Amino acid sequence: MSHLKGIKILLVDDEPHIVQFLELGLINEGYEVQSAHDGLSAVNLAAEFQPHIVVLDVMMPGMDGWEVCRMLRKSGLHASIIMLTAKDEVEDRVKGLTIGADDYVIKPFSFEELLARIAARLRNQFPALIGEVAIGPFRVNDKKKEILYHDQVLELSPTEYELLKYLVINHGIVLSKTTILDKVWGYDFGGEENIVEVYIRSLRDKLQDKEHRLIRTLRGAGYRVDI
């Protein structure tokens, strides 16, 4: 990813080795990073640091991630909060979203997945900060509504642009047809899910992805871009 200078991320986790690993990786990507190892420190640091993204562990001694999330939202912090949790429970996800979390990453997770989710949150909440985003062989320029693949501009319709942008920014994540329809076409789209297949086929043609190695189909689950 490029042009990330000035984008601030706050890491909150009581496990030092996780914080150190993520901190080094995110700094290497170009982000400005600070970290806290407990809830109270996180709340105080957030007020001073004013991050764009908070990566927040749920299970911490003392003040847990739920309470930190509540306090950050109560303080009026304008940041996207990504919760780290070892539980893939619907109740936990609903609870987090109810108190103000924006996304979830289930432990154990890959660094690439976290990067993808951070990029997606930035794209949704702070698009003006990003400008052009480089992801693998792709360069996405939202201001020009343009995507380059191996430095070649792709000739895309507006819908193809939005679909490919969504797939690339969320690379490594399996996206269902329903999710894609909601995010690209809008929740009030009244057409058939098959429209997604039609557009995926068109994108594969333009990317010369004849063997579906770039945009993969996971039968019964959806699609995933592998970079």
C-alpha positions, 0 to 999 in steps of 0.5 A: 500500500502507498500514500499511508503517511499520516494514517494513525493506528492504535493497537490494544492487546495485553500480549506483547509479542502480538503487539510487537509483531503487528506494530512492526508489520504496520510500520513497515506498511507505512502507517503511524502506530502506537500501542497500549497493553491495557484498557485504561492506557488505551483510552488515555492514549486514544484521546491524545493520539486520535487514531483513524483505526483502533485494533482492539483485543476483546479479552484483556484483564481488568478493563476488557475490549467491550468496555474500552470500545464503549468508552472510546465511542462515548468520548466521541472518537472518530475512528474505525474499531476492529475487534480481535477475538478468539471467539467466532460467536454470533452473540459476540459479534452482535454485542460488539457492533451494538456498542460501536465496533466496525469489524471483527478479526477472529484469532488466529488471523493472518497479517494479510487479512488484518491489512485487508480489513484495515484498508476496507475500513479506511476506504469506507470511513476515510477515503480522502486519506488514501488516494491511490492504494497499491495492493499486489499487482493492482493500483486502485485510484478512487479519485480517478475511478481507475484500476491498474493491473500490472501497470496497465489501466483496465477498461472498466464500467462503473459497476465493474470498477466498484466490484473489482475495487471491493474484491481487491481491497478485501483480498484474502477474505471470502465474500458471499454473493449476498455481501457483494450485492449489498456492498456493490449494488446496494441493499435495495437492489431488486435483481438476481444474485446471478448478476454477480456471476456475470460481472465476475466473468467479465472481470476475469476476461479483462484480467485474463484470469482464465484458470480463476487463480486470481478471482477464485470461486469457493463453491457454496461460499462466494468469491475470494481474490488471491494476491 
